[in-house]
Amino acid sequence: MPKKQTKDIFEDYKPFKALKLTANEKEQFKDVAMQIYVNEAACAALPADQCTSTSFLHMCLVRDEDTGKIVIKTKSCPKRKLQENYLVRQFANNKLGLSLLNNKQDYPIIDVREEKLNQILADSIKNNKIIGFCLQGTVGVGKTYKIISYCNDMILKNNRKIAYLFLPEAVRQMKDNFSLDNLLNKRIIDNCCLADILVLDDFGAEYTNAWFYLNVLLVILNYRCEQEKPIIVISNLKMNKLIQVLKKNLTTKDGKLDSETKDIMIARLIDRLAMLVDNTEYSYEGPSKRLKKKA
């Protein structure tokens, strides 16, 4: 925000203008108003995971509904939602600043298929409608960038709760803790079940066994099917290739499962996956945007 005089703040700054302050109120609260304005400007200049207050609370002026008087209160910084509404978040803090609606074109659009997906995601945000799909594409085309941007916007615009799992990391973490009685594992599973939006990123890149698929992934997918909560799958592989990966990974400590059991498990997983992504797959390929950006 540009530097302003106090009188300009009351006239131009929307939160203050909406209060319809009297001349006496403006005089009484001019110092506080300037402090609030400067703090908001300073916070806006910080990265999306940082706030001028460690508690992510800002001072504000409000008109009391009962007395009609102006009072000083606190409100949550919008960035606080990004901290709290990710029930599970397995990506770096610096990506909390990404936005699909305010995209600075750090990653240029590849083709008309990506433009179509952008419009679908923008409509989902505008209408606050949760959608399920599988996003497939080659390495570096911006799949993760796009979906994190979408999730951030769904939090800020619609207050949605999100669980974002990077599957290779989730598998590693759960293997380290192994037991389902482990509180961290239980919390991850519960949050993946309850979140409005669940993202399974890099599906097919994980290497695991039947324990994870049967006791973790299938439990989550079953619950979300029952509650009609769609999921978003991100992968380098098309859905038919993911089936082959599941077959390969469905092994136990003692050796491979028998063929019949494996087929049943695969069928259940694929059936639920297909339902939760609404049998919808978006696919685009192209040169790595990461390499192009570095160049």
C-alpha positions as CSV (number, residue, x, y, z in Angstrom):
1,M,0.0,0.0,0.0
2,P,1.2,3.5,-0.7
3,K,1.9,5.9,2.2
4,K,-1.3,7.8,3.1
5,Q,-2.4,10.6,5.4
6,T,-4.8,9.6,8.1
7,K,-7.7,11.4,6.4
8,D,-7.0,9.5,3.2
9,I,-7.1,6.2,5.1
10,F,-10.7,6.9,6.3
11,E,-11.8,7.8,2.8
12,D,-10.0,5.2,0.7
13,Y,-9.3,2.2,2.9
14,K,-12.4,0.0,2.5
15,P,-12.5,-1.6,6.1
16,F,-12.6,1.9,7.6
17,K,-14.9,3.5,5.0
18,A,-17.5,0.8,5.6
19,L,-17.7,1.8,9.3
20,K,-19.0,5.3,8.3
21,L,-17.1,7.0,11.0
22,T,-18.2,10.4,12.3
23,A,-15.8,13.3,12.5
24,N,-15.4,12.7,16.3
25,E,-14.7,9.0,15.8
26,K,-12.1,9.7,13.1
27,E,-10.3,12.0,15.5
28,Q,-10.5,9.6,18.4
29,F,-9.2,6.6,16.5
30,K,-6.8,8.3,14.0
31,D,-3.6,6.9,15.6
32,V,-5.0,3.4,16.0
33,A,-6.3,3.5,12.4
34,M,-2.8,4.4,11.1
35,Q,-1.3,1.6,13.2
36,I,-3.7,-0.9,11.7
37,Y,-3.2,0.4,8.2
38,V,0.6,0.2,8.5
39,N,0.4,-3.3,10.0
40,E,-1.8,-4.6,7.2
41,A,0.6,-3.2,4.6
42,A,3.6,-4.8,6.3
43,C,1.8,-8.2,6.6
44,A,0.8,-8.1,2.9
45,A,4.4,-7.7,2.0
46,L,5.5,-10.8,3.8
47,P,5.4,-14.4,2.3
48,A,2.2,-16.3,2.6
49,D,3.4,-18.4,5.6
50,Q,4.5,-15.3,7.6
51,C,2.6,-12.6,9.5
52,T,3.6,-9.5,11.5
53,S,2.1,-11.3,14.5
54,T,3.3,-14.7,15.7
55,S,-0.3,-15.4,16.7
56,F,-1.6,-14.5,13.2
57,L,-4.0,-12.0,14.8
58,H,-4.5,-8.4,13.6
59,M,-6.0,-5.4,15.4
60,C,-9.1,-4.0,13.8
61,L,-11.9,-1.5,14.3
62,V,-15.5,-2.6,14.4
63,R,-18.8,-1.0,15.2
64,D,-20.5,-2.8,18.2
65,E,-23.9,-4.1,17.2
66,D,-25.5,-3.4,20.6
67,T,-24.0,0.0,21.4
68,G,-23.2,1.3,18.0
69,K,-19.8,2.5,19.2
70,I,-16.5,1.9,17.5
71,V,-14.4,-0.6,19.5
72,I,-10.9,-2.1,19.0
73,K,-10.8,-5.9,18.5
74,T,-8.6,-8.6,16.9
75,K,-9.3,-10.6,13.8
76,S,-7.5,-13.6,12.2
77,C,-5.0,-12.8,9.5
78,P,-6.2,-14.4,6.2
79,K,-2.9,-16.3,6.2
80,R,-3.9,-18.1,9.3
81,K,-6.4,-20.1,7.3
82,L,-3.5,-21.4,5.2
83,Q,-1.9,-22.6,8.4
84,E,-5.0,-24.2,10.0
85,N,-7.1,-25.5,7.1
86,Y,-4.4,-27.8,5.8
87,L,-5.2,-30.8,8.0
88,V,-2.2,-32.6,6.4
89,R,0.3,-30.6,4.3
90,Q,3.3,-32.3,2.8
91,F,4.8,-29.5,0.8
92,A,7.0,-26.5,1.6
93,N,5.8,-23.3,3.3
94,N,6.9,-21.2,0.3
95,K,4.1,-22.8,-1.8
96,L,1.4,-21.3,0.5
97,G,1.8,-18.2,-1.6
98,L,0.6,-19.8,-4.8
99,S,-2.7,-18.9,-6.3
100,L,-4.6,-20.1,-9.3
101,L,-6.7,-16.9,-9.4
102,N,-3.8,-14.6,-9.0
103,N,-1.3,-16.6,-11.1
104,K,1.7,-14.5,-12.1
105,Q,2.4,-16.8,-15.0
106,D,5.6,-18.2,-13.5
107,Y,4.7,-21.3,-15.4
108,P,3.2,-20.5,-18.8
109,I,0.3,-22.6,-20.0
110,I,1.2,-25.5,-22.2
111,D,-1.9,-26.1,-24.4
112,V,-5.6,-25.9,-24.7
113,R,-6.1,-28.9,-22.4
114,E,-4.4,-27.0,-19.6
115,E,-6.5,-23.9,-20.3
116,K,-9.6,-26.1,-20.0
117,L,-8.5,-27.5,-16.7
118,N,-7.7,-24.0,-15.4
119,Q,-11.2,-22.9,-16.2
120,I,-12.7,-26.0,-14.5
121,L,-10.7,-25.3,-11.4
122,A,-11.6,-21.6,-11.4
123,D,-15.3,-22.5,-11.7
124,S,-14.9,-24.9,-8.8
125,I,-13.4,-22.1,-6.7
126,K,-16.1,-19.6,-7.8
127,N,-19.0,-21.9,-7.1
128,N,-17.4,-23.5,-4.0
129,K,-18.0,-26.9,-5.6
130,I,-15.6,-29.8,-4.8
131,I,-14.6,-31.9,-7.7
132,G,-12.6,-35.1,-8.2
133,F,-10.3,-36.0,-11.0
134,C,-6.9,-37.5,-11.9
135,L,-4.3,-35.2,-13.3
136,Q,-1.7,-36.9,-15.4
137,G,1.3,-35.4,-17.1
138,T,5.0,-35.7,-17.7
139,V,7.6,-34.5,-15.1
140,G,7.9,-30.8,-14.6
141,V,4.7,-29.6,-16.4
142,G,3.4,-28.0,-13.3
143,K,0.8,-30.4,-12.0
144,T,1.7,-30.0,-8.3
145,Y,2.1,-26.2,-8.7
146,K,-1.4,-26.0,-10.2
147,I,-3.2,-28.1,-7.6
148,I,-1.5,-26.5,-4.6
149,S,-2.6,-23.1,-6.1
150,Y,-6.1,-24.4,-6.4
151,C,-6.1,-25.7,-2.8
152,N,-4.8,-22.4,-1.4
153,D,-7.6,-20.6,-3.2
154,M,-10.3,-23.0,-2.0
155,I,-9.1,-22.3,1.6
156,L,-8.9,-18.5,1.3
157,K,-12.1,-18.1,-0.8
158,N,-14.3,-20.9,0.6
159,N,-12.7,-21.9,4.0
160,R,-12.3,-25.6,2.9
161,K,-10.3,-28.1,4.9
162,I,-7.6,-29.9,2.9
163,A,-5.3,-32.9,3.3
164,Y,-2.4,-32.8,0.8
165,L,-0.5,-36.1,0.8
166,F,2.8,-36.5,-1.1
167,L,2.4,-40.3,-1.3
168,P,6.1,-41.3,-1.4
169,E,6.7,-39.2,1.8
170,A,3.4,-40.5,3.4
171,V,4.5,-44.1,2.8
172,R,8.0,-43.5,4.2
173,Q,6.5,-41.8,7.3
174,M,4.0,-44.4,8.0
175,K,6.5,-47.2,7.5
176,D,8.8,-45.5,10.1
177,N,5.9,-45.6,12.5
178,F,4.3,-48.7,11.0
179,S,1.7,-49.5,13.7
180,L,-1.8,-48.1,13.1
181,D,-1.9,-47.5,16.8
182,N,0.7,-44.8,16.3
183,L,-0.9,-41.5,17.0
184,L,0.7,-39.7,14.1
185,N,-0.5,-42.4,11.6
186,K,-4.0,-42.4,13.1
187,R,-4.1,-38.6,12.8
188,I,-3.1,-38.6,9.2
189,I,-5.6,-41.3,8.3
190,D,-8.4,-39.5,10.2
191,N,-7.6,-36.1,8.6
192,C,-7.5,-37.7,5.1
193,C,-10.9,-39.1,5.7
194,L,-12.5,-35.9,7.1
195,A,-10.9,-33.3,4.8
196,D,-13.2,-31.6,2.3
197,I,-10.5,-32.1,-0.4
198,L,-7.9,-34.9,-0.4
199,V,-5.0,-34.7,-2.8
200,L,-2.8,-37.8,-3.5
201,D,0.3,-36.4,-5.2
202,D,2.8,-38.5,-7.1
203,F,0.6,-41.5,-7.0
204,G,2.5,-44.5,-8.5
205,A,5.9,-43.2,-7.4
206,E,5.7,-44.8,-4.0
207,Y,7.1,-48.2,-3.2
208,T,5.1,-50.0,-0.5
209,N,3.4,-53.3,0.3
210,A,-0.1,-54.6,0.9
211,W,-0.1,-53.3,4.5
212,F,-0.2,-49.6,3.3
213,Y,-2.8,-50.3,0.6
214,L,-5.1,-52.4,2.7
215,N,-4.8,-50.7,6.1
216,V,-4.3,-47.1,5.1
217,L,-5.3,-46.2,1.5
218,L,-8.3,-48.5,1.2
219,V,-9.6,-47.3,4.6
220,I,-9.4,-43.7,3.5
221,L,-11.0,-44.4,0.1
222,N,-13.8,-46.5,1.6
223,Y,-14.7,-43.7,4.0
224,R,-14.6,-41.0,1.4
225,C,-16.8,-43.2,-0.9
226,E,-19.4,-43.6,1.8
227,Q,-19.3,-39.8,2.5
228,E,-19.2,-38.9,-1.2
229,K,-16.0,-36.9,-0.8
230,P,-14.1,-36.8,-4.1
231,I,-10.3,-36.9,-4.3
232,I,-7.7,-35.4,-6.6
233,V,-4.9,-37.8,-7.9
234,I,-1.7,-36.4,-9.4
235,S,0.5,-38.8,-11.3
236,N,3.0,-39.2,-14.1
237,L,1.1,-42.3,-15.0
238,K,-2.3,-42.7,-16.7
239,M,-4.9,-44.6,-14.7
240,N,-4.4,-47.9,-16.6
241,K,-0.6,-47.7,-15.7
242,L,-1.5,-47.1,-12.1
243,I,-3.2,-50.4,-12.0
244,Q,0.0,-52.1,-13.1
245,V,1.9,-50.3,-10.4
246,L,-0.6,-51.4,-7.7
247,K,-0.2,-55.0,-8.8
248,K,3.6,-54.7,-8.6
249,N,3.6,-53.1,-5.2
250,L,1.0,-55.4,-3.6
251,T,3.6,-57.6,-1.8
252,T,4.0,-58.5,1.8
253,K,7.0,-59.0,4.1
254,D,6.9,-62.7,3.6
255,G,6.5,-62.6,-0.2
256,K,3.8,-62.0,-2.8
257,L,0.1,-62.3,-2.1
258,D,-1.7,-65.1,-3.8
259,S,-3.1,-64.1,-7.1
260,E,-6.8,-64.3,-6.1
261,T,-6.3,-62.0,-3.0
262,K,-4.2,-59.6,-5.0
263,D,-6.8,-59.3,-7.7
264,I,-9.6,-58.7,-5.2
265,M,-7.6,-55.9,-3.5
266,I,-6.7,-54.3,-6.7
267,A,-10.3,-54.4,-7.9
268,R,-11.5,-52.8,-4.7
269,L,-8.8,-50.1,-4.8
270,I,-9.4,-49.3,-8.5
271,D,-13.1,-49.3,-8.1
272,R,-13.0,-46.7,-5.3
273,L,-10.3,-44.6,-7.0
274,A,-12.4,-44.5,-10.2
275,M,-15.5,-43.4,-8.2
276,L,-13.7,-40.8,-6.2
277,V,-12.0,-39.2,-9.3
278,D,-15.4,-39.3,-11.0
279,N,-13.9,-41.4,-13.8
280,T,-12.3,-38.2,-15.0
281,E,-8.7,-37.8,-16.2
282,Y,-7.0,-34.7,-17.4
283,S,-3.8,-35.2,-19.2
284,Y,-1.2,-32.9,-20.8
285,E,2.4,-33.2,-21.7
286,G,5.2,-30.9,-22.6
287,P,8.7,-29.7,-21.8
288,S,9.6,-29.2,-18.1
289,K,8.5,-25.8,-16.9
290,R,11.1,-26.0,-14.2
291,L,14.0,-26.2,-16.6
292,K,12.4,-23.4,-18.7
293,K,12.1,-21.2,-15.6
294,K,15.7,-21.8,-14.6
295,A,16.9,-20.9,-18.1
